[in-house]
Amino acid sequence: MTDLVKAAGASGTVTWTRRIDGLLWTLLLCLVVLVLCEGWLNGVLLEARMSSFGEVAPTTWPRLLKNGLYISLAVATAVKVATTRRWRDFTTAADVALAVLFVVLVVAGLVNGSSLSLIAQGVFVYLRGAVVLYAWRALTPGRVEVRRFLVALAPLVAVHALAGISQLAFGRSAYLWLGWNDMTWADINRAQGLFRHPNDLGHLLALTALGIAALLVTGPRRRAWWWAALGVVLLGLAATQSRESILALLAGLVVVAVVNGSRRRIAYACVALVVVFAAVPLVVTPSNRAEWSRRLDGLINAVQAPSGKRASPTPAAQSPAARSPAAQSPTAQSPTAQSPTPGATGPGAAGSGTPAPGTATPAAQPSPSAVEPSGPPVEREIRILYAHQAFDLWLHRPLLGYGTGQFGGYVAYQNNPRWNEDTRFGPHGFDMHGFYTETVDSFWLHLWVETGAIGVLAYVTWLFLLIRPLLLAARRARRRTDRGEPTDARGEPALPSPAVPWAVAAMVVAVLVAFLSISLENPLFPPLLFTVLGIAWTLGLPRASAAGGVGRPLRVGMVIVSEYEANPRVRREAEALAARGDDVTVLALHRPGAPREEMIDGVRVVHLRVSKYRGESALAYLRLYGAFFVRASVWLVRRPRAFDLVQANTMPEAMIFTTVAQKLTGTPVLLDVHDLTAQLFASKFPPRGLLMRAIQLSTRAAFAYADEVLTVHEPYAETIRPMTKRPVTVVLNSPDERLFPPREHRPPADDGDLVFSYHGLLAPRHGLANLVEAVALLHRELPRVRLQILGSGDALPALRRQVTEGGLDTIVTLPDGLLPITSIPKALEQVHFGVLPSQLDPWTSEVLPTKLMEYMALGVPVISFRNRVITRHFPDDTITFVDPASVDNLLAAMRALAGDPERARRQAERAGAALVPLQWREQKLIYLALVDRLALRRSPRPEPGPQPTAAVTIPRQRDPQRDDVSTRR
């Protein structure tokens, strides 16, 4: 009955999730379609003229509908996140930066006299585009859903591009065909398509061109029609003559080439096409050349004579007919103000001498004696004049500016059409230089004045953190490509998704065009930009699981009281996560000569200043564990939300309590039991009632504290399950095929040495003294016999004495220091026989050493002690067993293998076959699935159909050939 209730609940959740997803898709599509059509709906269908300076445009139903869509989208997104319990997905650095930006905008408004309603309007206009990004992140769609969304929008974008091309080709007639009556832009041959301003069309087509270019450079060879589509888009962009869009697109294409890291020639070919198509209107329309010339002259003149200075007239401007017809307008700031214009940069008639769009004439001087020669003053670029004034204003209030919603933006104009007359901006207000405008044309300029340096810094930081994970994903993809890996650990293509360079380049375009226009605040650009970013966050970042994850790399922390370089299990697990794009940080023991932090094969390793101890003192072990516990706890407490999952590795089990800060913040905690501390202490030290009871108590507490338990073989799992109600998963500790690729047996040469080998922990319980003595005896019979010992441990000094006193220096090779696991395969190249001479005790009686399987993978026949775990996996014909591993038994086993090459070959072949089911590539999938499931515990993506239980536990591996693999011992 309980299962039925759980299944019904899960089914209901899935049904509601599907409905919310459908609502989100509908709202997103309606919003983007509306902003693409809003200009035409207002200007043609509703005949709502654009307001001139001093008047506020009436509110139309498209605007009300658009705001309603934003609010509905925000509510639906919150419901989706709440329904699926995915709050943790929205705690990235970008999300924190957005919260900080929100606070800055509010504070800047409050300390400078902005009303609460004005602050709310300002925050909404500044940040409404982020609603689109969060909706995409809540959806976490796949490639098919994204492709359908873009295909639905493609016809509308094509209509805009073709409308612009037709306006370039047919002039006024094409404008009239689309319903436009205002011929302002037709008179200067700038295509506006279905928008009120050519720059809006330019922004749309620039983003579209970037998307096509990203597709061309990241994918395989594309069909010719993609290039044809790019040509149509670029021709439409050229027809707009939008300077900021064209220049920003060129920069964006360079960014696409850099981010992708390959096939750069295609990106640079796209750059060449942009230049060629941008030149078409200049070639076919002389007035466009004159317009660009005027703009360039205005830029130079504004630099030479900024605000507060007069500019001398040029000979071309002496004609009386060149005076502005609006010079006597009552709303003008000076006698030379230009006529009322649409938008923020209404144009004058081409070739008439009226100030060109984005240029202005200086205000007349009050003194009648200051009379210039006949003709209007020289035109100057209005943005330069505004920037000069804004800089002076910023110097007076550099930190938090003059208040959110009070200077130069849409909100300022809607709240107060005469915002520029505020005496805080100067004795006579902000000098508009006779230029009729509603807003200051540069988004960064009015953000700078309204919120000061703190506001701009917060906004730029937010934008950067939005693309930072994309840049990291692209870098990982380039590294995989450089290593010749066609796919990552999930089977995804190594090259970055086209969405990644598209989004990064789109952000660069957004930042650049915002210098010359109010793009990041206008109704069109934010939804388009954040749609691109949303696609990139859902497709371009590594998924946390195949079922759909958080849409970004997982952040995994690990704690291990060991040298990371020499711990094969932790390295395998960490590198498996890093290989698929996750961010992995390991807190490990100090290694002599190692820096405090370093990157090892994509894993960030933090070496805490605690050194390894190996010896016979229980108190020394407790001091080691205590010192590491304190340092690790302090490090983690300072970063309570740094990880999506924290994995503590034994020994001891109590090390899991270093994660208390993460546990309190809801971060899942995994305990990986390599060895049971109680068994190790029982094998090393005499039984001590109080110490053993303390270890057992801490072990049970650790199992209860962990969210799940991972261990190395089934006997350990059977021991652990009675002590905890947590799920226990077995991941076999198999050798990594990258380091130990399977190979055939290599028999010793007839005239070469016979090399026996042991590598790993050098401890008395591993019987190395018996092995040295047996080799010495065998050497008397076979002078070619040699012994190689690799590793570190407290048995090494005694071994050195034994070798020296026995005169075995030329026969036995002892290690000089710790050898990283990556160096082990090379060191075993010349080894012919592996030997594991361990003595049975409470610990070794339940192990299956990794070194045993490493020898088998390399085709090296093995002599080993016998226990029930080893024999469970490997029959007698795969190993030469010594039971027990005494000197006589070791000597007999080595003599038998060395004297019978055929037997050694057969044993190595059978061992290699028995090892196949235990390979790491299979066990790795179990581990990654466990990590994904734990990390997504608070943010699951429901699967279609009812679920039998609320939580799915990875089943135990019951195959006796796949169960029990312990750590290297």
DAGIUR-V503816 format. One line per field, one symbol per residue. ss: DSSP state (2 for helix, 1 for strand, 0 for the rest). psi: psi as a letter, one per 40 degrees, with the letter a starting at -180 (. if undefined). burial: I if it has 9 or more other ideal C-beta (glycine too) atoms within 8 Angstrom, else O. A space follows every 50 residues. Layout:
ss: ???
psi: ???
burial: ???
//
This chain:
ss: 02222222222222222222222222222222222222222222200000 00000000002222222222222222222222220022220022222222 22222222220000022222222222222222222222200022222222 22222222222222222222022222200000000222000000000222 22222222222222222200000222222222222222220022222222 22222222220002222222222222222222220222222222222222 22220000000000222002220000000000000000000000000000 00000000110000000000000000000112222222222222220000 00000000022222200022202220000000000000000022222222 22222222222222222222222222222222000010000010000222 22222222222222220022200022222222222222220000000000 00001111110002220222222222222000111111000000001111 00111110000000000222222222222222222220000000111110 00222222222222000111111000222222220000222222222222 22222001111002222222200000011100000000000000000000 00011111111002220222222222222220001111111100022222 22222000000110000000222222200000111100000002220002 22222220001111100222222002220111000022222222222220 22222222222222222202222222222222222000000000000000 0000000000000000000
psi: ddddddddddddddddddddddddddddddddddddeddddddddefhii iiheihiihidddddddddddddddddddddddeffdeeffidddddddd ddddddddddeeehidddddddddddeddddddddddddgiadddddddd dddddddddddddddddddebddddddeehdhfddddefhhebeiehddd ddddddddddddddddddaahiidddddddddddddddddfhdddddddd ddddddddddeifdddddddddddddddeddddehddddddddddddddd ddddgaheiihiiideeehdeeiheedeheeieiefiiihiiaeghiihh eeeihiheiiiiiiidhdeghiiiiiihiihdddddddddddddddgdde aehheeheaddddddgdfdeehedeidfahhefehhidihehdddddddd eaddddddddddddededddddddddddddddefhdiadeeiidiiiddd dddddddddddddedeifdeeidddddddedddddddddeihieidehae eiiihhiihhgihddehddddddddddddeeihhhhhiiihheiidiihh fehhhhhighiihhaehddddddddddddddddddddegdfeieihhhhi iideedeefdddddeehihhhhhdihddddddddiihhdddddddddddd dddddidihhieiddddddddeeieiihihhigiihdddghhiihhiiid eaihhiihiahgideefddddddddddddddgeehihhhiaiieeddddd dddddefededhhiieahhideeddddedehdhihgfihhaddeefigid dddddddefhihhiihiddddddhideeihihgigiddddddddddddeg ddddddddddddddddeeiddddddddddddddddedefihiiiiihdid hhhhiiheheeechhaih.
burial: OOOOOIIIIIIOIIOIIOOIIOIIIOIIIIIIIIIIIIIIIIIIOIOIOI OIIOOOOOOIOIIIIIOOIIOIIIOIIOIIIOIIIIIIIIOIOIIIIIOI IIOIIIIIIOOIOIOOOIIOIIIIIIIIIIIIIIIIIIIIIOOOIIOOIO OOIOOIIIIIIIIIIIIIOOIOOIIIOIIIOOIIIIIIIIIIIIIIIIII IIIIIIIIIIIIIIIIIIOOOOOOOIIOIIIIIIIIIIIIIIOIIIIIII IIIIIIIOIIIOIIOIIIOIIOIIIOIIIIIIOOIOIIIIIIOIIOIIIO IIOOIIIOOOIOIOOOIIOOOIIIOIIOIOOIIIIIIIIOIIIIIIIIOI OOIIIIIIIIIIIOOOOOOOOOOOIIIIIIIIIIIIIIIIOOIIOOIOOI IIIIIIIIIIIIIOIOIOIOOIOOIIOOIIIIIIIIIIIIIIIIIIIIII IIIIIIOIIIIIIOIIIIIIIIIIOIIIIIIOOOOOIIIIOOOIIIIIII IIIIIIIIIIIIIIIIIIIIIIOIIIIIIIIIIIIIIIIIIIIIIOOOII IIIIIIIIIIIIIIIIIIIIIIIIIIIIIIIIIIIIIIIIIOOOOOOOOO OIIIIIIIOIOOIOOOOIOIIOIIIOIIIOIIIOIIIOIIOIIIIIIIII IIIIIIIIIIIIIOOOIIIIIIIIIIIIIIIIIOIOOOOOIIOOIIOIII IIIIIIOIIIIIIIIIIOIIOOOIOIOIIIIIIIIIIOIIOOOOIOOIOO OOOIIIIIIIIIIOIIIIIIIIIIIIIIIOOIOOIIIIIIIIIIIIOIII OIIIOOOIOOIIOIIOOIIOIOOIIOIIOOIIIIIIIIIOIOIIIIIIII IIIIIIIIIIIIIIIOIOIIIOIOOOOIIIIIOOIOIOIIIIIIIIIIOO OOIIIIIIIIIIOIIOIIIIOIIIOIIIIIIIIIIIIIIIIIOOOOIOOO OOOIOOIOOOOIIIIIIII
//
